[in-house]
Amino acid sequence: IPQEDGNYPTAALLIAILCLWPMGTGMVKSVVNVFGAKQFHPIVQSACIESYYVNFYMCINIGALLGGILIPIVAQFQITVAYSIPVFVLSV
């Protein structure tokens, strides 16, 4: 929301981007793996829980690797497309 002089409150944007966004991301990441593992019975399906964690972190690491390689290459040519790739992948 612009202020009366037409400028945006840059201090508020800076706080939101550098503080609130990483805190929210960290909170989501710390509970999403537990919620996934809670779908299995801890005694009867212990092998499934182990398999879930292996696959969960494998997907995260492959995504980080591909994103770290692909996005900088695409950003050299078209920055909008580079930002759109993670948005598209997260929305699928």
N, C-alpha and C positions, 0 to 999 in steps of 0.2 A: 504494500500500500504506500503510494508516494506521500511525502509530506506536503505541506502547503506550498513550499517553494519548488516543488516538482522533483526533488531529489529523494532517493530511497535511503532509509536509515542503514548506512553501511555498518555501523557498530553492531546493530542487531543481526544483520546478515552474517557478519564475521563470527559472532558468538554462536549462531545457529549452525553454521557450516563447520566450524572448528571444534565445537564442544558437543552440541546436542546430537548431531548426526552420528559421530563416532560412538557416543554413549548408547544411542538407540541400536546401532548395528551390533555393538558388543553384547547388549542385553539379549537381542534376538538370537545371535549365534550361540550364546551360552545355554539356551534352553531348547533350541530346535532339535538338537541331537538327542536330548533326554526324552522329549515328547515322542520322537520316532521309536526309540528303544522301548518305551512304555507300552507299545502295541503288542509286545510279546510277553508271554508268561515267563517269569524269571527262572523258574526251575525246569519246566518242561521244554521250553524253547531256548535254552541258553546258547545253543549253536546258532540259532537264528539271530540272536542279539549280537553275537560276535561278527557274524556275516554282515549284519546291518551296519555296524560301526566301520568295518573294513570298506564296504562299498560307499558309505556316506563320505568318509574322509578321502577315499580315492577320487570320487567325483569332485570334491572341493579342490583337491590338489591338481587334477587335470584341468579344471576350469581356470584356476589361477595361472597355470603354466601357459595354456592357450591364450588367455587374456593378456598375459604379460608379453607374449610374442606378437600376437595378431593386432591388438589395439594400437600400439605405437607405429606399426607399419602402415595401417590404414589411416591413422591420424596425420601422417606426413602428406597424404593426398587429399583427404576429405575429413575434416574434423567432425562434421555433423554425423556422418556415417559411423565414425569411430565411437561417438557417444551413443548412437542409436543401437549398436550391436549389443551392449550389455542390457539395455532396456528391453530389447526384443527377447533376449535369452531368458531374462528374469521373468518376463510375462508369459512365457510358454509353460 
